[in-house]
């Protein structure tokens, strides 16, 4: 099994005619994902490779029965694209786009919760259930099916960790990039809960970074409600305070968000926290 | 009063705030203040303002609470000191309210616990609504009034304020870009931002070019564990473009302390052939004499490594190997 997506998931790509959207639509298709359509307003009727393009999500859902959408739309239009997906019967939206203002996300977060629509991201690499389905931009070939669940705020650092896992024959059930922004649609806790329930997930890798208190929240949840083994790595231990380190959410400010507090909270919850990403396979 | 305007605290102690009682005194105070340095910041502007007879000081702010996933209004009766200090010394005095209020009455009722006097409450209510509007309209991450002063005449005055804007909101508010204070950033950081790169200057010798913020931070952390020192944080960004790699290389090379360049790329949305192209352009156009250690895998990885190989550059597949090699080149570590 896996969480969120599997071989049956029907996916559409919003922003499919852009440079990144078209490249990754075809890469997902090639991986085996059921990419059933794409959406770019005004370009309905065209195709990208073999994928039909629609003008609206409504139209795409009606014609293809899609339940999942991946958003490559530029930041200025991405919140409306997510809203359109949510209003058209899509139940899982994955937003790759970086640079959405935090206050737009605050509004969107509560709107989507009210509608019962799950959002992964924004500013994330997406989700992959190896061997079954890839909804995102990660290189598919580094993954292999198995029993490790991976949750991360980062993109490329997740690939790094997965690469090491696969080299050591530790396959993955599902890998989820939750996004590097201060406010994301789905956090560690909800995914820990799903992995804890998933029968095919034996252990969980949590990749965190400086900024905010999401890792501390995850630690308190693990302490009470996760019985599977959790191994963690926290990025940014040498980051200077007060500087935004690439991700909008990665900043140590007003005395909070530092790596040491996160490491301490996770260790207190019984999580093995390693110093280098390549030590993760040793602990599983 | 004549108050020097700089983006740092401690102005009073530095002598950049003076009390005056005539035009002549104001002129001479301004002459002294303008051009003086406060914690390395040169005073270029001064504000002439009414002297307040302050009876009490509050702290008021609106910011985004990541846990509540909402904007929150923060009020403390212990104003005047900074919020970290209040949090440490008088945490019980900090009150938080999730915005927007369901209705005006709920906000008034909440404020009434901090502002008992009816006159002050009316003013506080108006201020809370105004700063929330500013916060929303200009996509702020912080609007802070500290101190929010109570004068002898029972007026509430914003005696000092600080506003932080969300970088992601700036494209929609181009007027805000003009307010950016150049002194806060190094020349390299400013050039990097203009090139669409995320860059932070550090003090070591290993110039880093990495894709993705998490991996870039992890690279810095692992360099330190291996006994070396990173010269910078640099995320070449999500989108794939050889020009960005060239720009990044140009910015790295401005740092004269550099002994080696470490390129650590794990392609996803970034395609390794684009990165290889950028590195080759950089070598052609910038005359690089420093050693370059390259780690290149992921999307189109083989194509990228082959392009570099043909040009006589070796790219490794493992991050640990690349880091050890770079640390050795920088003269640090155990190798």
Interface residues (C-beta under 8 A of the other chain):
Chain A: X19 X20 X24 X27 X75 X76 X96 X98 X99 X100 X101 X102 X103 X106 X109 X110 X125 X137 X138 X139 X142 X152 X153 X154 X155 X156 X157 X158 X159 X160 X163 X180 X182 X183 X207 X209 X210 X212 X213 X214 X217 X233 X235 X236 X237 X238 X239 X240 X243 X244 X245 X246 X247 X248 X249 X250 X254 X255 X275 X276 X277 X278
Chain B: X64 X66 X67 X69 X70 X71 X83 X84 X87 X135 X136 X139 X141 X166 X167 X168 X169 X171 X172 X198 X200 X202 X210 X211 X212 X213 X214 X215 X216 X217 X218 X220 X221 X222 X224 X225 X230 X233 X235 X238 X239 X240 X266 X267 X268 X269 X270 X297 X298 X299 X301 X319 X320
